[in-house]
Amino acid sequence: MATEPAGQGVRRSLVARLRERNGDARPHYVVCGSDALVYTLADELANSGRIRLTVITPPGLRPAVPDLEGLRERGVRVITAQRLDERTFREAGLAGAAALALVMPDDMVNLHAALCARAVEGDLRLVIRMFTSGLTYGVRRLFADCAVLSDAAMAAPAFVAAALGEVAPTHFRYAARTLHVAKRGDVPEQAALLTLATADDGGHVTVLPAEPEPGQRRPSDVVLAEATGRPAAQAVTARRLARAGRRRRPWLSIGRALRVGLTRKLGIAVLVALGLTAVSGVLLTHFTGVQGFWRSVYVTLLTMVGSSDVEPQNAPGAQAAQLVLTIAGVALIPLITAAVVDGVVKTRLALDRGEVLRVHSGHIVLVGLGTVGTRVLRQLVDLGLDVVAIDRNPGARGVKVAASLGVPVIEADASLEETLHAASIEQSQALVVVSTNDAVNLQAALHARAAREDIRVVLRLFDDDFARRVQTAFNVNISRSVSRLCAPAFAAAMLEREVLATIPVERHALLVGTVRVLPGSVLDGAPVAGAELPGSARVIGMTAAGSEWVDWLPDGRRVLAAGDEIVVVARRAGLRDLIEQAAPLEHAAGE
């Protein structure tokens, strides 16, 4: 197995001596940010064990950030700074720190802060939040020992899966096998390695349960399975929804276009003129004895445009009908001209405002085209789904992307009922609300539910506890907090744990990681079953010391030895407990 590089060992010894000189041997971690992710990441780290944690925030935090006073009560040092520069980092005690997380919502601010941090501490692990995917590769080359993560890229698949009613398409490759998350009914039984979550008849979800007996397994169970080449359930669902969305209703689109382009008064005037023309034409042909449908239309149209002769010998009824028909024709032609001109002008203005004239059916309404919304939009389009997007900001990141993909964008306030009606919410399959305004998101969800009770609603809220309560109280299908979904991955990157993947399951984030058994640890000489913690950590694989072969689902009676490596799926606390059990007893006591 791989050994620790000499340079890394020297670095750790120097850092350890610096910590001893500062009077605190605990590893020091620093987090910088201004939105909800800074709080959730700090909360994750504060729960991860015996560490020192410093949080640096600007004076003006975003409204969605919870009160940081609770972190202070748990021993977290919170610093307010105007700029993330060398002076700020020195005052925060960055020299000798183990890792720095830069999670500001601005790529350039994070990059500048990373350069300043390296000037203060050259041997520092950096975890950088990046929205622009094109910068990721360059930043990784610029900084050694650096992890670049995108919360939008991590969260988008979960929102897409929730909109389709499927599990998030998480997959990773390890030891020449590709493993993915699926429902048990969508994969062959022999391909399922581990049950990640199961729900009882009452809807209560149990995460990482003990493996159920064959007769107790449910098709709806969420499992970790080996990829077998079968099409993913999400792709199958997307194709089904795409086919349903292609069944258009052109008459609804024509009706909406007429409502947009024709004013009420002008429409009434045109209808009255047409009615008089039709009635007068029928009376005229009746009194003059004209036979045949075409001859009746011919006489009516010529009379309407004033091409008929004076007929003094006709009966008074025929003369009255001819007179009314001529006057109605004189009025109808300019009315039609005015309606056409008015309709063209208003339709053009409506298109410039981003109003959607065609009525969509079987589509997905997406609210918010920020960083997360843009990722969700791309993935929905890649799956072949029809999308209508809403964002009140014409300069939003995803507006140009939507235009390039041919997706209509309504530039209006999604919290208004008329905006959702313009997006054909009544005929849609699902509403995905991922804007950065919790109030707008919640109002849009409630209006959609009022317009159609069975619509699937996927809602983004910044506060995880608020999201959970909203899901229960307002009958929202899925409500998620992006920061809570992504914080475990950022925390794992800072702690340098060997995390292979992060799996969102319901409201939980499970970590797939590897744990090395060290000499003199609790796990050294213990059976594999000793590392099993149902509800907290499950073992799915094991590699013996000096070997590269992975024993998938090892026998629980097999004895672990120093140098062995186990692959586990665990909650954050469960992974922390296993790492402590795999560490030498004197090392664990020293921490």
C-alpha positions, 0 to 999 in steps of 0.5 A: 500500500502507499506510504506517506511521502517524506516531504509530507511527514516533515511538514506535519512534524513542523506544524506539530512543533508550531502547535506545541509552541502556541500551547495547543496541540489540536489541529487548526482549521480556518473557514472563510465565507459569507453565505449559508455554506460558511455556517454549515461547514463550520457546524460540520467541522465543529462536530468532527472531533478535537480540533481548533476552528476559526471562522472569518466572515465579512461585516455584511453576512447574507440574510440566510446565514444563521446566527454565528453566536451558537458557534462561539458557544461551542468554542469556535473563534469567529472573526469579522474582517473587511478583506481576506488579506495577509494581515487578516490571516496572520491575525487569525493564526493561519501560520501552522494551520492544517487547512483553509477553506475559502467558500466566498460566493465569488471566484476571484475573491477566493483565488486572491485569498488563496494567494494571500494565505499561501504567503502566510503559510506555504504548507497549507491545505486549501479547499476552494469553492469555485463556480466557474468550471473552466478555472478548476484545472488551472487552480489545481495546477497553481496550488499544491495540496489543493481541492477545488469543489463546486457546491452547485455541481454537487447539488444539481444532480440531487435537484434533478433527481428529485424533480424526476422522482428518482434517487440522485445519480451518484456514482464513483469508481473504485478498484475497477468497479463502478458503483452507483446509487439506485432503487432496489427494483431498478437493479438486478438483486445480485448487483446490490451491495448495500442497503443505504436507506429503507422506509417502513409503511408509515414512511419513516426512513432508516439510513444504513440499516442492518441488511434486511432478510430477502423476504423483507427487501422492498423495491423502493429501498435505496441501495449501492449497486454495481453498474451492469450496463443497464440504462439508469432509472433516471434516464428511463424516467426522463425519456418517459416524461420527454415523450409525454411532454411532446403531446402539444395542445396547439389550441391553447397556444393560439388562445394565449397568443390572442389574449396577449396580442388583442385588447378586450375592447378591440376584440369585442368591437371586432366580434360585434362587427363580425356578428352584424356582418354574418346576420345581415348576410344571412338576411340578405340572401334570404330576402333576395332568394340567393341559393347555395352556400358559395353564392351566399358568401359571394353576395355577402362579401361583395356587399360588405366591401361596397361593390353591390348595386343599389336595388330599389326593387328589393323588399324593405327587409333586403334593403335594410340587410344590405344597408347594415351589411355595407356599414358593418363592412366599412367598420370591420376592415379598419377594425381588423387592420387595427387588431392585426397591428395592435397584436403584432406590436404587443406580441413583439413587446411580450417576447422582448419581456420574455413572456412565453406565448406557446402553452407547454405541456408535460414540461418542468418549470425551473425558477432561478438561473443562478449557479445551481439553477444553471447546472440543473437547467443543463442536466434537464436539457441533456436528459431531453426534457422540456423546460421553461425557466423563470428569473426576474434578473435578465443578467442572471448567469443562466439566461444566456445559457438558456438562450443557447439551449433554446429554453424560453425564459420568463423575466418576471417575479416567480412569487406572482401567480400570473408568472407561474400561469405564463409558464403553463404551471397547470400542464407541467410535470414538476416545479423546481425552485432554486433561486437564492430568495427563500421567500420567493421560493416558498411563495412560488411553491405554494402558488404552484400547489394551489394551481395543481395539487398533484404537481411535484414541487422541489424546493431550495431553502438555505436553512436545513431545519426550515427546509425540513419543517416546510416539507412536512407542513406544506406538503412539498415533495422535496425541500433541500438545503444546498449548503447542507448537501455539500458541507460534508464533502467540503469538511472531508476535503479539509480533514484530508480523509480519503472520501471517494464520494458523497451520497445524498439520501433523503435529508442525510449525506453519506460518505464513502471512504477508506480507513487504514488500520494502524498498529496498536489500534482498536481495530487491529486484531478485531473482526470486520464485524467490529467496524460495522455500526448499523445506522452509522457505518457499514463495511462494503470492502476490504484490502489486506495489507500489501495487496491490491485486491478488494474483497467486496462484502467481506465475511464479518468474522475475518480478522483485521490486521495492521495495514489493512484498509476497509471501504465504508459507507458512513455518516459523518460521525460514524466515519469519525468514530472508525478513524479514531478506532483505526488510530493507535491508542496513544495517538487517539489519547493524545488528541 
